[in-house]
Amino acid sequence: MYKLQKFSSSTNDAANHHQHTIGGYSFNDFKTFYQPIVELSSGKVAGYEALARRRDQSADYVSAGMIFVDKSLPCEDKLLLDRSLRKMALLKTLAAQNTGFITLNISPDWIDFLADDQTIPTLNMIKQMGVDPSRVIVEITEHCGSLDNLKRLTQAYHQAGLQVAIDDFGAGASQIDRVIELEPDFIKLDMGLFKAAVQGGYAADVVLSIVSMAQRAGCKIICEGVETEDEFHFAIECGADFIQGWLFDAALSTWVSADSYLRKTNHLKASFLRRKSQRLESSARHNKKVARTLLSLSRQLDATDPLASIVETLSIEDMCRLGVLQFFLCDQDGNQISDNVIVSSGCLKMNDQYLGYNWSHRPYFPILHAMNQLQNEHVVVSEPYRDISTGQLCKTHGVFISGVCVLLIDVLAEDVVLFQS
């Protein structure tokens, strides 16, 4: 395998930096900027992401990201610039003693150039400079690079005391196997997917699901690209541990006080708490109304012909007002023993499609069994899910009747998650 030149920290670095050019720009036109990352629990700046910036004709600094994806530029030059900027970030971290972590973006393209017996340049820099490795987080883009090389590299980082983050999580098709193989410490949600999820719908369902999976694996969650109050609130819904974005600041040329955004963070969290509490109150009131209806129906059932005995007495208006989609009966083992009574277009329709199906595998069913042993007429409510037939977000409410069968009602969910559905 081709070996790229190893990083050198000689006294000629400054001269070499001045002499090198890439894409028509001198290396002196490039600088490392730092975007603050706020810890949600403390409200303080916990660290920074190191980002490459290039000085333009007006002497302002703009993103230099396009340099690193320009395939017409020599890979060796891009690597040399990348390591030069990485060194700036580590020197900044060293100078700011005990004031947060630094995240460094490592391209998998570089990883695939390293031979198996080659030392890792970033680890060399950290050791030579005397930077505390626990303050360094390496970000790896999740959808590129050889998985075997990534695994070897992340193991070396972990052994050296660094932490690892998977960046752009959710943007590619292989994120799950990489979480299993790489055992990252952090997950950074893909910015595009995150912003789509804030609008609700299926994107929100997917993001909440993959975040739940990452958290079960012990990963901390970083939401980046957060620019608005709604996005901040959705980041909380995602279980974010850290938040990064223009809502706080763009990438800066230097580090700021740890308390710089404390007041703003506390204000945003307070506004989330108010909105969330109101949504939970509304959901609780709705659940109580459904529970009263469910218990009333269960007491009216006739054992000989259960559903037929009550269908004629139902108020379609009340069913629609509650958002009832359908209801049906199961035996105590979860086998459906009645037709579905479907509320549709202002009338009730009977459907025997699922007669004989077994629903004991649904998460709420074992809970129904357990609560029936502890308390009579205890209503159990499922987590929100998408109804297969309609695609609508709903919940299932259930109660045991005389300990021998179960009445289940599927109802449109007044979801407690703060996003537009």
VENBEL-V33087 format. One record per backbone hydrogen bond with DSSP energy under -1.0 kcal/mol. CO is the residue of the C=O (numbers start at 0). NH is the residue of the N-H. If there is no record, write none. Layout:
BEGIN
co:CO nh:NH
co:CO nh:NH
END
This chain:
BEGIN
co:9 nh:12
co:11 nh:15
co:12 nh:16
co:13 nh:17
co:14 nh:18
co:15 nh:19
co:19 nh:26
co:21 nh:24
co:24 nh:21
co:25 nh:28
co:26 nh:29
co:28 nh:54
co:30 nh:52
co:32 nh:50
co:33 nh:251
co:34 nh:48
co:36 nh:45
co:36 nh:46
co:37 nh:242
co:38 nh:42
co:43 nh:38
co:45 nh:100
co:46 nh:36
co:47 nh:102
co:48 nh:34
co:50 nh:32
co:51 nh:63
co:52 nh:30
co:53 nh:61
co:55 nh:58
co:59 nh:55
co:61 nh:53
co:63 nh:66
co:69 nh:72
co:73 nh:77
co:74 nh:78
co:75 nh:79
co:76 nh:80
co:77 nh:81
co:78 nh:82
co:79 nh:83
co:80 nh:84
co:81 nh:85
co:82 nh:86
co:83 nh:87
co:84 nh:88
co:85 nh:89
co:86 nh:90
co:87 nh:91
co:88 nh:92
co:89 nh:93
co:90 nh:94
co:91 nh:95
co:94 nh:96
co:95 nh:98
co:100 nh:47
co:101 nh:136
co:102 nh:49
co:103 nh:138
co:106 nh:109
co:106 nh:110
co:107 nh:111
co:109 nh:112
co:110 nh:113
co:114 nh:117
co:119 nh:123
co:120 nh:124
co:121 nh:125
co:122 nh:126
co:123 nh:127
co:124 nh:128
co:125 nh:129
co:125 nh:130
co:131 nh:134
co:132 nh:135
co:134 nh:101
co:135 nh:162
co:136 nh:103
co:137 nh:164
co:138 nh:105
co:139 nh:166
co:140 nh:143
co:145 nh:149
co:146 nh:150
co:147 nh:151
co:148 nh:152
co:149 nh:153
co:150 nh:154
co:151 nh:155
co:152 nh:156
co:153 nh:157
co:154 nh:158
co:155 nh:159
co:156 nh:161
co:157 nh:160
co:162 nh:137
co:163 nh:184
co:163 nh:185
co:164 nh:139
co:165 nh:187
co:166 nh:141
co:167 nh:170
co:168 nh:189
co:173 nh:177
co:174 nh:178
co:175 nh:179
co:176 nh:180
co:177 nh:181
co:178 nh:182
co:184 nh:219
co:185 nh:165
co:186 nh:221
co:187 nh:168
co:189 nh:193
co:190 nh:194
co:191 nh:195
co:192 nh:196
co:193 nh:197
co:195 nh:198
co:196 nh:199
co:200 nh:204
co:201 nh:205
co:202 nh:206
co:203 nh:207
co:204 nh:208
co:205 nh:209
co:206 nh:210
co:207 nh:211
co:208 nh:212
co:209 nh:213
co:210 nh:214
co:211 nh:215
co:212 nh:216
co:213 nh:218
co:214 nh:217
co:219 nh:186
co:220 nh:240
co:220 nh:241
co:221 nh:188
co:222 nh:243
co:225 nh:246
co:227 nh:231
co:228 nh:232
co:229 nh:233
co:230 nh:234
co:231 nh:235
co:232 nh:236
co:233 nh:237
co:234 nh:239
co:235 nh:238
co:240 nh:39
co:241 nh:222
co:242 nh:37
co:243 nh:225
co:244 nh:247
co:244 nh:248
co:251 nh:33
co:256 nh:259
co:257 nh:44
co:258 nh:261
co:260 nh:264
co:261 nh:265
co:262 nh:266
co:263 nh:267
co:264 nh:268
co:265 nh:269
co:266 nh:270
co:267 nh:271
co:268 nh:272
co:269 nh:273
co:270 nh:274
co:271 nh:275
co:272 nh:276
co:273 nh:277
co:274 nh:278
co:275 nh:279
co:276 nh:280
co:277 nh:281
co:278 nh:282
co:279 nh:283
co:280 nh:284
co:281 nh:285
co:282 nh:286
co:283 nh:287
co:284 nh:288
co:285 nh:289
co:286 nh:290
co:287 nh:291
co:288 nh:292
co:289 nh:293
co:290 nh:294
co:291 nh:295
co:292 nh:296
co:293 nh:297
co:294 nh:298
co:304 nh:308
co:306 nh:309
co:306 nh:310
co:309 nh:312
co:310 nh:313
co:314 nh:318
co:315 nh:319
co:316 nh:320
co:317 nh:321
co:318 nh:323
co:322 nh:411
co:324 nh:342
co:325 nh:409
co:326 nh:340
co:327 nh:407
co:328 nh:336
co:329 nh:405
co:330 nh:333
co:333 nh:358
co:334 nh:330
co:335 nh:355
co:339 nh:350
co:340 nh:326
co:341 nh:348
co:343 nh:346
co:346 nh:343
co:348 nh:341
co:350 nh:339
co:351 nh:354
co:353 nh:356
co:356 nh:335
co:358 nh:361
co:361 nh:364
co:363 nh:367
co:364 nh:368
co:365 nh:369
co:366 nh:370
co:367 nh:371
co:368 nh:372
co:370 nh:374
co:379 nh:397
co:384 nh:393
co:386 nh:390
co:391 nh:386
co:392 nh:412
co:393 nh:384
co:394 nh:410
co:395 nh:381
co:396 nh:408
co:397 nh:379
co:398 nh:406
co:400 nh:403
co:400 nh:404
co:403 nh:331
co:404 nh:400
co:405 nh:329
co:406 nh:398
co:407 nh:327
co:408 nh:396
co:409 nh:324
co:409 nh:325
co:410 nh:394
co:412 nh:414
co:416 nh:418
END
